[in-house]
Amino acid sequence: MSPTSHGLRISDDERLQRLKILRHSLHEQNIGALLLGSTESLLYFTGLVWHSSERLLAAVITQTEIIYIVPGFELSRVESLPHLPGEIRIWQEEQNSSVIVASLLKSEEILAVDDAVPLFVYNALRKAIGADRLVDAGPIIREQRIVKSEAEIGIIKYAMELTLEVHRRAHAFIRPGVAASDVVRFIDDQHREMGASAGSKFCIVSFGEATSLPHGADGEQFYKNGDVILVDTGCRIDGYHSDLTRTYMLDEPTADFTRIWTIEREAQQAVFDAAKIGAACSSLDDAARSVLVKHGLGPDYQLPGLPHRAGHGLGLEIHEAPYIVRGNQLPLARGMCFSNEPMIVVPGQFGVRLEDHIYMDADGPNWFTQPAKSPTEPFA
């Protein structure tokens, strides 16, 4: 069933409310306007989807207006795409788009610049406006985007459940002799069949020793009896990501694999249990590592053990704030969404990553998807 049939869209009213909050922040910080590049934040605030190129397409947000800066030959395409209403200023090939942006500012007015724009965009703005009148918009944008609305959480939950069903189908598809690339293609096809029109946003399928490489191995792999299987994949629904990993064996699991899988699941649960409103993000990473140390793994980033952070935020980007990592003192708040994936790597043998995601509400943590059941039963 398509996501549209579930009504899973961010409404114009919600985007207008986002702009209201943004404009309040700009006013509080005495910033005249904010430039959104061709980034996920452009989609977040205006609904316009555009991929970055060497030509600037942007939106300048003032206290009263949205002004789109558009290459002249792209005007008809932009007009055909969903976006909040606003004035469109076109620029032709021989013109300097940054000069057009500068013309929208009052004398000495400060411009906040989307921190995800390419450096060449910033450099052009610096020449046209002056470095002393440019400030980083990243903290302002992140402060809003890090807290998801009920509508955003609903879309992410739908995307996660869709991908979980794709995982189930992939589990049934894997058999001796199958190539990892065939599983990747199958997963892409299943995402499309389930309603993710662009298919898989990413997909890692690893067998055996290759599972000890967190982001997979180069070259082809073929599944054989007794291999550990790791599948990590996700899609996008209305711009929002899913991201789920399962690690399991189809045959009777070895004692070593069962031990590490059980520790991994214990560490994942420890992260969930530590996820309290107001808790520092770093405390969740600490909780995972404490479990590993208790079982003789690690410490710190040493292997066998956990070689990376315990999780990352998720929304319009696959990796975004909040990061569940040592040293991050950001307190958890209602609406934050993040992965829970304290992977255990046993070099030269295998790795186990169980990845589910958490969203925070007023009462604490909630699973988007239920964690895996056992080393041979990847679904609750």
N, C-alpha and C positions, 0 to 999 in steps of 0.2 A: 504494500500500500504506500502511496506517495506521501511525503511529509506534508505537502500542501493540504491533503485531505484531512490532516489532523489539526489544521490551523496553526502550524508551528512557524510563525513568522514574527519578526520584530515589527511592530506597528509604527507608522509615522508619528503617532502621539508619543510613543516611548522615545523615539529619536529626538523629538522636540523637547521632551523633558531632559534628555541628556544635554542638549544644547543650552537649556536654561541653567543647569548646574554648572556647565563649562563656563558660561558667560559670567556667572557669579564669581567663579574662581578667578577669572581674568580681571574682573572689577576689583576684587579684594587685593590682587597683587599689582594693580595699576598697570596692567598690560592692555594695549589698545586692540590687538587682534591676534589670532592664532592661525598659522598656516598648516593645513593637513595635506601631506603629500599623497601619492598613489600607494597608500599603505592600508593595513587593516583598520586603522583608526578612521580613515575616510569612510569606509563601510560602516563602522560603528556609529559615527555621528550623522552621516548624510544618507546612508543606504546605497551609495554609488560604489560599484565594484570596478576597479581599474588597476591594471598591472603596470608597474613602473617601467619606464623606458628612458631613452636619452632626452625625450621631450617632456617638459613639466606639464603635468595635469594635477591641479591642486584645488583646494577650497580654502578661501580666507574667511574665517569666522570673526565677525565684529559683534558689537553689542546689539546690533539691530539687523544684520544681514548675513546671508551666505552668498559669497561671490565665487563662482567657479572660474578657474583659470584654465582655458582649454585650447589646445592647438586647433587652428582654424579648420583644418581638413577633417578633424575628429568631431566637429560640432554635431553633425546629424546622428552619429553613433551615440554620443553622450545623451542627446535629447531622447533617444529611443530607450535608454536604460532607466531602471527605477532609481530615483533619488529625490530628496527633499527639494521643493522649489527654491530657486535662487537665481540671481542675475548671473549670466554667463558672459565673461570677457574673453574674447578669442585673441590669439596672437598668431601672426603669420611667420613663415619660416625665417625671414630676415630679421625678425624682431627679437628683442631680449625679454623673455617672459618675466624675469626678475624685476625689470624696470616697471612692468605693469603692476606687479605686486607692490612695489615701492610707492607707486602713485596712489594706492588705496589707503595709505597711512597718512595721518595728520603729522604736522611738523613735530619732530622729536618723539613721536609715538613709538612704543616698544612692540616688537613682533615676536611672539613665541613660535618656535619652529618645531614641528613634529620631529622627534629624535630618530625616527625610522627612515627619514629621507636620505638619499645618497649624498655623499660628501660633495659631489659636483653641484648639487642643488644648493646646499648650504653656502658653498664658496661663491656662487653667483649672487645669492642674496646678500652675502657679506659685502661684496663689491658695490651692489646697488643701494644698499641701505646703511651699511656700516656695522661692524661687529659689536659696537657699544649699544646698538639698538636691537640686537637679537638676543633672545634668551631661550633656554632649553624648555620645550613644552612637555618633555617626557614625564617628569613627575606629576604634572597636572593631569595628563592623559591617563597615566597608570593608576592614579588615585581613583579615577572613575571606573576604568575597565576592570580593575581587580575585583570589584564587587559585582557579582552577577545578579540580574533580576530574576524573578520567577519565570518569565518567558525564556530567558537565556538558559536557565537550568533545565527547563522543560525540553528545549531543543537538544541540549547536550545529552540529556537522559535518553531521548529518542534515538539519537545517533549511537550512543553506547549500546543500547539494547539491540539495535540493528547489527552492529559489529559483533556483538556476542553471538547472535544467531549465525553470522557468517563463520565465526570460529567453530561453532558446532558442526557446520557443514564441512569445513576444512578437516576437522578431526575425523569425520567419517570418510573423507576422500583419500586420506593418506594411506598408502599401502606399500609393501616392499617393491623397490625399483622405481618408485615415482620420483621425478626430478623436483627439486625445490622450485625451479622456475615454473613448472607446471602447477604447483600449489599456489604460487604467487598469481598466476593468470586465473586460476580457478577462483581465488579470493576476490580478485578484481571483478570478475564476471558476477559473482554472488552479491557484491556490494551494489553493482548496477541493477541487478534483478530486484534487490530489496528496496531500491528507491534512491540510492546515492548516485545521481546522474553522472558524476565524474569518476565513479569507481573508487578504488582505493586511493587515499591520499599518499600512503606509503605502505610498504609491506616488507617484513623481514621473516624469512623462513629458514631455519637452521636445523641441521641434523648432527647428532654425535658431538665430536670435539668442537665443531664450529659454534655450538651454543655457548661456549666459553668466551666468545667475542661479542661484547654487548651489542654492537650494531651490525653483526653478521660478517660473513667471509666473502671474499671475491671468488668468482668461478662457480661452476655448477656443482651441486651436491645431489646424491641419490640416497633415499631412505632405505635402510636395511634393518632387519629384525634386531632388536636390542638397542637401537639408537634412542638417545634423548631427543625430543622434538621441542623446539621453541618457535612460536608464531607470534609476531608483534605486528598489528595492523590497525588501520583506522580510516575513516572517511570524513566528509564534511556534509552537514545538512544546514542549509541557509547560512553558510559561512562558518558554522561552529563545528569543532573537531570532536571525533571520538578517537580513543587510543587505548587499546587493550592488549595485554600479553598473557599467554598461557604457556607453561612448560610442563611436559608430561612424557610418559612412556606408554606405548601401546601394549607392550609385553609385561611380564612380571618384572617389577622394578628391582634393580640391584639394591643391596643394603646401603651402599654409599649414596646413591641417588635419593633413596627414601629419607635418609638422615638429613641431607642438605635441603631437600624439598620441604621437610617438616620444619627445619629451622627458618627457612625463607618465609613460610606461612606464619610462623610465630612472630617473626620480625615485622611482617606486614600488619599483623593484628596489633602489635605494639605501637606502630605508627598511628593506626586508627584510634586506639585507646588514649593516646597522648594528645589527640586533636581536640582540644578544648577551646572554647571562645576565650581569647586573650592570651593563649599560650604562644610563645615565640616559635616561629617556624623551625628554628634550629633545634628546639627541644624534641621535635618529631624525628629528625635525623639522629639525634642522640639516642632516642628510644630504640631505633632499629639497631644501631651499633652496639648498644648494651646487650641485646639479645645475642648477637653474634659473638661478642667477647665471652659471654657466659658459656657458650658452646665451644670455645677454643679457637674461634675464627678472628681474623683481623690481627691487632686492633687498627683503628684509623682506616686508611685506604689499603692496608697490606692484604695480600692474597695468600691463601684462600680467604675471601671476605668480600666486602662491598666496595667497589672501586670508584663509585661516583655518588652524587647526592641521592637522597631517598625519594625525591619527587620534584615535580615541576607544575606550575599553574597551567591551565588549559582554557581556551575559549576560542576567539577568532584566530589565535595562533596556537600551534601545537605545543610550543614552549613559551610561556610567558609568566609574569609574576602571579602568585607568590612562589618563590623557589624554596623547597624544603631541603635546606642545606645548612651545614655548620656555619655559625657566625651570623646567620640572618635573624635579627632580633624582631623583625616585623611580627606583631601580634595577629593571630588569626581572628577574623571577623566574619559575621554572617554574610553569606553570598560568595565567599571565596571557594574556588574549585581547584583541585590539584590532584596529581597522580600519587599513588602509593606503590613504589616499586623498588624496594631495597634489595636489588639483585645480588646474588652470591655467585662469585666466579671461582671455580677450581681449575687453575691453569692446566692446560694440556689434557683435561678430562671432559668437563662439561660446565655449563652455567645454568642457573635457575633464576628466572625472572617471572614473578607473578605481579601483574600490573592491573590494578583496578583504580578507580578514581573516587574522590571524596568531595562532597559539597557540604558547606557549613550552614546550619540554620541556627536559630536562637537557642536551641537545646543542645547543640553540638554537632558531631559529624554524622553524615549519612553516606552510605554506599550508592554510587550510580549503578553498579552491578555487583552481584554477590560474588565473593571470592571463590576460587577453585576448591573442590572438595577433598581431593587426594592426589597422590602422584600418578594415578592412572585414571582419575575422574576429574577432568579439568573444569567441570561445570557443577555448580551447587544444585 
